[in-house]
Amino acid sequence: MKNSTRKSAAVLLLGLLGMAGLQSCRPGETVPQNVILFIADGSGFNHVAAASLFMHGREGAQVYTRFPMRCAVSTYPAGGPVYDPHSAWQAFSYVEDGTTDSAAAATAMSTGVKTCNGAINVDPDKNRLTSAFEIAEQRGKSTGIVSSVFFSHATPACFAAHNPSRDNYLAIAREMLLESPVDVIMGCGHPLFNQQGKPALVPCYAYIGGKETWEALRLGRAGGDADLDGEADAWTLVETKAAFQALMSGPTPRRVLGIPQVFQTLQQERMGDGQAAPFTVSLIEGIPTLREMTLAALNVLDEDRDGFFLMVEGGAVDWAAHDNQDGRMIEEQIDFDRAVEAVVDWVEAHSSWKETLIIVTSDHETGYLTGPGSGDMASGDDGMSAVWFPLQNRGRGEMPELQWNIGEHTNSLVPFYAKGAGSLRFEEYAVGSDPVRGAYLDNTDIGRVLIAFLEDR
């Protein structure tokens, strides 16, 4: 259990000021003891649909699509144009402008504050922002991060670091590992292995905080102050698939750093035809799945009687979408979906919906994924009109017919699903109305509500 008595007064004050104007817990409302935030990086409504069509032969088959709280999320960054729902469905190219990146979007979800693209938990003027993780730690909760890409990448970094540039991987990794009080960090970035899970010809320590940091980790001598008692708490390093699987049950170390023996992604960058149908190119052996990593993290965090806050990122959905890889995008979305399914089972077996909140969402859409034939079409009056066609279902186990329109992010709304303690609080923030997606909230509302829950306890 965390020692929550040693708090930074300045950080706590910033957190309280950031909550000004938010409503506190209402009579009869359950405030979550545990929060599990799932972020499928780059995933839009059609990414979710494509995975469901391939796995089940129909849309809406994932467990989270039946959560009681369902809406959409706007994702624009600070300085970007506010999402206009009517313009978005009048001009096909509208959503290609004013797009966020993962750093700005994750900062919004972590702190409740908009920032500029590239910024990690700092505002547009580079002032440090207080994150939900920091407040959770002050409340004595344990915190954890799991990602299918390297852990110092933009989205996971926004839950344990502060930096004006997401590209400062060395500094970000060092802050996460040597200064933050986070209890579990799991993600790629192994310095001694390549993307095929083989020993690297030349080690790369950029994503792990440098060679000196790595050597200290291997010796069990590196770690920041996790329990806020003024003394460093060393990480227990986990690397092999067998070690991740062993961590899914039974006794656990106090603090865990899990780095699978692969470089940037778990599976998305493996060799073979990147355009092949899902799972036809053999997966890299010896690499844990996102599901296994998530269950291992839960087994560490659930020891805390004060509760925990876990962020799980399906980071390589975005990487596959940038490359317009039909099959690998679906693989990554399915890997993410399986992690969510496992945690839903965990809640029902080891916790309850009265004490745990699960949120499933995305930071932005990538690739402008639509059904075939979508785009600007000539209209009868010699003008142009935009049309959006749905994905074409070809049955279970078959690639649905789809169309990538760009290789970058869009300003489209993304999905939001929530179930459990406090989930209905988000309904109050879903005040936007989109002609196709219906009610929507903003990504800052996610951070604001999560911080409000922490302040309510």
Secondary structure, DSSP 8 states (H G I E B T S, - for coil): ----SS--HHHHHHHHHHTTT-----TT----SEEEEEE-TT--HHHHHHHHHHHHSSSS-SGGGG-SEEEEEE---TTS----HHHHTT-TTGGGSS---HHHHHHHHHHS----TT-BSB-TT--B---HHHHHHHTT-EEEEEEEEETTSHHHHTTT--BS-TT-HHHHHHIIIII---SEEEEE--TTB-TTSSB-SS---GGGT-HHHHHHHHTT-----SSSSSS----EEE-SHHHHHHTTSS---SSEEE--SSSSBSSTT-SS-TTS-TT-S---TT---HHHHHHHHHHHHTT-TT-EEEEEE-THHHHHHHTT-HHHHHHHHHHHHHHHHHHHHHHHHHS-TTTEEEEEE-S-EES-EE-TT-EEEE-TTS-EEEE----B---TTS--B-EE--SSEE---EEEEEEETTGGGGGGG--EEETTTEEEEEHHHHHHHHHHHHHH-
